[in-house]
Amino acid sequence: MNNPLIVAHRGASYAAPENTIPSFKLAFKEKADFIEGDFWLTKDNEIVCIHDPDTKRVTEEKIKVKVRSSTLSELRKLDVGSWKGIEYKGIRIPTLQEVLQIIPERKRIHIEIKDDRELFLKKLVEILKQFPIPNDHLPKGHQVRIIFFNPTIVQLAKKYLPEIKTYWIFGWDFSKKKCLKSLAQRRLMQTLRTINSDGIDLNAAIYIDEKLVKSLRENNLDFCAYDVEKVEDAIRLINLGVNSITTNSPFKMREEIESVIARNKAIS
């Protein structure tokens, strides 16, 4: 049983305010291999890290400011830390540049693109050239993964950033309501073959099985999973050969996985 790469969902978001520098720093302190952040393009052409299209959920006063129609300076006025705890009062929305600059050597990032405009990708290319992640131990382009729910944008991202691995994010919710598992898997594979993706980031649902993983591997596609918060789900995915798992609690998840692996070795 192999130990997969651990991706910290919006940083160590169980403890620190999601998508902020403190959350990302804590994730690396907790030995996450990757951080994962969500990114939008502002009115003045800056890429910022926030999940929702507006700021209401992450501001203590529930201030609703739309990200795409606001400038960076307008967004910087907002406190996006206090809602998580008084110790985070005054934390601001970070730019992509600021996030890239705190990534240590040997560590990496999943950039989830929330903004579906082509202008975002053009700006992303510019920033990644200006702020490369220091890493002499990985081939060029391996420090970053681009992830997106919209398969069309995944395809477009490969056009702009061909050297960077691009994953399609897929949740099973609509499929479970409309079709059988086998049909959902077939449709998933059909889409993957058309969009030039390097892999898929799947919700950790029971729809993932050996048959699906075999199809992914036969097509040379990476297999990642998100929304993994229970160690039994992680172990099931590891046994299927998952490349990485995304969790809100990187340290807890790694400890629990390593504990199970150690027990299994002792038994064998």
C-alpha positions as CSV (number, residue, x, y, z in Angstrom):
1,M,0.0,0.0,0.0
2,N,1.5,3.3,-1.1
3,N,1.2,6.6,0.7
4,P,-0.5,9.1,-1.8
5,L,0.3,12.7,-2.2
6,I,-1.8,14.9,0.2
7,V,-3.5,18.0,-1.2
8,A,-4.6,20.5,1.4
9,H,-8.1,21.7,0.3
10,R,-8.0,25.6,0.5
11,G,-5.1,25.1,2.8
12,A,-5.5,23.6,6.2
13,S,-9.1,24.9,6.1
14,Y,-10.3,22.9,9.1
15,A,-8.3,25.3,11.3
16,A,-7.5,28.5,9.4
17,P,-9.6,30.7,7.1
18,E,-9.8,29.0,3.7
19,N,-7.8,30.3,0.8
20,T,-5.6,32.6,2.9
21,I,-1.9,32.8,3.5
22,P,-2.2,31.5,7.1
23,S,-4.2,28.5,5.9
24,F,-1.6,27.7,3.2
25,K,1.3,28.1,5.6
26,L,-0.3,25.8,8.1
27,A,-0.9,23.2,5.4
28,F,2.8,23.1,4.6
29,K,3.6,23.0,8.3
30,E,1.3,19.9,8.5
31,K,3.4,18.3,5.7
32,A,0.9,18.6,2.8
33,D,2.5,17.9,-0.6
34,F,0.2,20.3,-2.4
35,I,-2.0,23.2,-1.4
36,E,-5.2,23.7,-3.4
37,G,-6.7,27.2,-3.9
38,D,-9.5,28.7,-5.9
39,F,-8.9,31.7,-8.2
40,W,-10.8,34.5,-9.9
41,L,-9.8,37.5,-12.1
42,T,-10.7,40.9,-10.7
43,K,-12.0,43.9,-12.6
44,D,-8.4,45.3,-12.8
45,N,-6.9,42.1,-14.1
46,E,-5.5,40.6,-10.9
47,I,-5.8,37.0,-10.0
48,V,-7.1,36.5,-6.4
49,C,-7.7,33.5,-4.2
50,I,-11.3,33.0,-3.0
51,H,-13.8,30.3,-3.6
52,D,-17.1,32.0,-4.1
53,P,-18.0,34.6,-6.8
54,D,-18.6,37.0,-4.0
55,T,-17.2,37.7,-0.5
56,K,-20.4,37.2,1.6
57,R,-19.5,33.7,3.1
58,V,-16.0,34.6,4.2
59,T,-16.6,38.0,5.8
60,E,-17.7,38.4,9.4
61,E,-20.2,41.1,8.5
62,K,-21.5,39.0,5.5
63,I,-20.5,41.8,3.1
64,K,-21.4,40.8,-0.5
65,V,-18.8,42.1,-2.9
66,K,-18.6,40.5,-6.4
67,V,-15.1,39.5,-7.2
68,R,-15.1,39.8,-11.0
69,S,-16.6,43.3,-10.9
70,S,-14.3,44.7,-8.1
71,T,-10.8,45.9,-8.1
72,L,-8.0,44.3,-6.0
73,S,-7.9,47.4,-3.7
74,E,-11.6,47.2,-3.1
75,L,-11.4,43.5,-2.2
76,R,-8.3,44.2,0.1
77,K,-10.4,46.3,2.3
78,L,-12.4,43.3,3.5
79,D,-11.5,41.1,6.5
80,V,-11.7,37.5,5.4
81,G,-10.2,36.0,8.6
82,S,-12.4,37.0,11.5
83,W,-15.2,34.6,10.6
84,K,-12.9,31.7,11.4
85,G,-11.5,33.1,14.7
86,I,-10.4,36.4,16.4
87,E,-6.8,35.3,15.9
88,Y,-7.3,35.8,12.2
89,K,-8.7,39.2,12.3
90,G,-7.5,41.5,9.5
91,I,-6.5,38.7,7.1
92,R,-7.0,39.8,3.5
93,I,-7.7,38.0,0.2
94,P,-4.3,37.0,-1.3
95,T,-3.2,37.4,-4.9
96,L,-1.9,34.4,-6.8
97,Q,1.6,35.9,-6.7
98,E,1.5,36.0,-2.9
99,V,0.4,32.4,-2.7
100,L,3.1,31.3,-5.1
101,Q,5.8,33.1,-3.1
102,I,5.1,31.1,0.1
103,I,5.4,27.7,-1.5
104,P,8.5,25.9,-0.2
105,E,10.9,23.9,-2.4
106,R,9.6,20.4,-3.1
107,K,6.0,21.6,-2.5
108,R,3.3,22.2,-5.1
109,I,-0.1,23.7,-5.8
110,H,-3.4,22.8,-7.4
111,I,-4.8,25.9,-9.0
112,E,-8.6,25.6,-9.3
113,I,-9.8,28.0,-11.9
114,K,-13.2,29.4,-10.9
115,D,-13.3,32.1,-13.6
116,D,-14.2,30.7,-17.0
117,R,-12.9,33.6,-19.1
118,E,-10.0,33.1,-21.5
119,L,-8.6,36.4,-20.1
120,F,-7.9,34.5,-16.9
121,L,-5.7,32.0,-18.6
122,K,-3.7,34.7,-20.4
123,K,-3.0,36.4,-17.0
124,L,-2.2,33.0,-15.4
125,V,0.5,32.3,-18.1
126,E,2.0,35.7,-17.3
127,I,2.1,35.2,-13.6
128,L,3.5,31.7,-13.7
129,K,6.4,33.0,-15.8
130,Q,7.1,35.8,-13.4
131,F,6.8,33.8,-10.2
132,P,8.2,30.3,-10.7
133,I,8.0,27.9,-7.8
134,P,11.6,27.1,-6.7
135,N,12.1,23.3,-7.3
136,D,15.2,21.6,-8.6
137,H,13.8,18.2,-7.9
138,L,10.9,18.1,-10.3
139,P,10.7,18.5,-14.1
140,K,9.4,21.8,-15.4
141,G,5.7,22.2,-15.0
142,H,5.3,19.6,-12.3
143,Q,5.0,22.1,-9.5
144,V,1.6,23.2,-10.6
145,R,-1.6,21.4,-11.5
146,I,-4.6,23.2,-13.1
147,I,-8.0,21.9,-12.2
148,F,-11.4,22.9,-13.4
149,F,-15.0,21.7,-13.4
150,N,-15.7,22.9,-16.9
151,P,-14.2,20.4,-19.4
152,T,-14.0,23.1,-22.1
153,I,-11.8,25.2,-20.0
154,V,-9.5,22.3,-19.2
155,Q,-9.0,21.9,-22.9
156,L,-8.3,25.6,-23.3
157,A,-5.8,25.5,-20.4
158,K,-3.7,22.9,-22.3
159,K,-3.5,25.3,-25.2
160,Y,-2.0,28.1,-23.0
161,L,0.0,25.9,-20.6
162,P,0.9,22.7,-22.4
163,E,3.7,21.8,-20.0
164,I,1.5,21.8,-16.9
165,K,-0.7,18.9,-16.0
166,T,-4.4,19.7,-16.2
167,Y,-7.2,17.8,-14.4
168,W,-10.9,17.8,-15.0
169,I,-12.8,17.9,-11.7
170,F,-15.8,15.7,-11.7
171,G,-18.6,15.2,-9.1
172,W,-21.0,12.3,-9.3
173,D,-24.1,14.2,-8.1
174,F,-25.9,14.7,-11.4
175,S,-24.9,11.2,-12.6
176,K,-26.4,9.4,-9.6
177,K,-29.7,11.0,-10.3
178,K,-29.8,10.3,-14.0
179,C,-28.0,7.1,-14.9
180,L,-26.4,3.9,-13.8
181,K,-22.9,3.7,-12.6
182,S,-21.6,2.0,-15.7
183,L,-23.2,4.6,-18.0
184,A,-21.8,7.4,-15.8
185,Q,-18.3,6.0,-16.0
186,R,-18.6,5.5,-19.8
187,R,-19.7,9.1,-20.3
188,L,-16.9,10.3,-18.0
189,M,-14.3,8.4,-20.1
190,Q,-15.7,9.7,-23.4
191,T,-15.3,13.3,-22.1
192,L,-11.8,12.7,-20.9
193,R,-10.7,11.4,-24.3
194,T,-11.9,14.6,-26.0
195,I,-10.5,17.3,-23.8
196,N,-6.8,16.4,-23.7
197,S,-6.8,16.2,-19.9
198,D,-3.9,14.7,-18.0
199,G,-6.2,13.1,-15.4
200,I,-9.3,13.5,-13.4
201,D,-10.0,14.7,-9.8
202,L,-13.1,12.8,-8.6
203,N,-15.3,13.2,-5.7
204,A,-14.6,10.3,-3.3
205,A,-17.8,8.5,-4.0
206,I,-18.6,4.8,-4.3
207,Y,-18.8,5.2,-8.1
208,I,-15.0,4.9,-8.1
209,D,-14.2,1.2,-8.6
210,E,-11.5,-1.0,-10.2
211,K,-13.2,-0.9,-13.6
212,L,-13.0,2.9,-13.7
213,V,-9.4,3.0,-12.5
214,K,-8.4,0.4,-15.0
215,S,-9.9,2.6,-17.8
216,L,-8.1,5.6,-16.5
217,R,-4.7,3.8,-16.4
218,E,-5.2,2.3,-19.9
219,N,-5.6,5.9,-21.1
220,N,-2.5,7.1,-19.2
221,L,-4.6,9.4,-17.0
222,D,-3.8,10.4,-13.4
223,F,-6.4,9.5,-10.8
224,C,-7.0,12.0,-7.9
225,A,-9.8,12.3,-5.4
226,Y,-11.2,15.2,-3.4
227,D,-13.5,15.5,-0.4
228,V,-11.6,12.8,1.5
229,E,-12.2,13.3,5.2
230,K,-12.5,9.7,6.5
231,V,-9.5,7.4,6.7
232,E,-11.6,4.4,5.5
233,D,-12.3,6.3,2.3
234,A,-8.7,7.2,1.9
235,I,-7.6,3.5,2.3
236,R,-10.2,2.4,-0.2
237,L,-8.8,4.9,-2.7
238,I,-5.2,4.0,-1.9
239,N,-6.0,0.3,-2.6
240,L,-7.4,1.4,-6.0
241,G,-4.2,3.3,-6.7
242,V,-5.1,6.9,-6.3
243,N,-2.3,9.4,-7.1
244,S,-3.4,12.1,-4.6
245,I,-6.2,12.8,-2.1
246,T,-7.5,16.3,-1.3
247,T,-8.6,16.9,2.3
248,N,-9.3,19.8,4.7
249,S,-7.1,18.2,7.4
250,P,-3.8,17.3,5.9
251,F,-1.9,16.4,9.1
252,K,-4.7,14.2,10.6
253,M,-5.3,12.4,7.3
254,R,-1.6,11.7,6.8
255,E,-1.2,10.4,10.4
256,E,-4.2,8.1,10.0
257,I,-3.1,6.7,6.7
258,E,0.4,6.1,7.9
259,S,-1.0,4.4,11.0
260,V,-3.0,2.0,8.9
261,I,-0.1,1.3,6.6
262,A,2.2,0.6,9.6
263,R,-0.4,-1.8,11.1
264,N,-0.8,-3.7,7.8
265,K,3.0,-4.1,7.6
266,A,3.2,-5.4,11.2
267,I,0.5,-8.0,10.4
268,S,2.2,-9.1,7.2
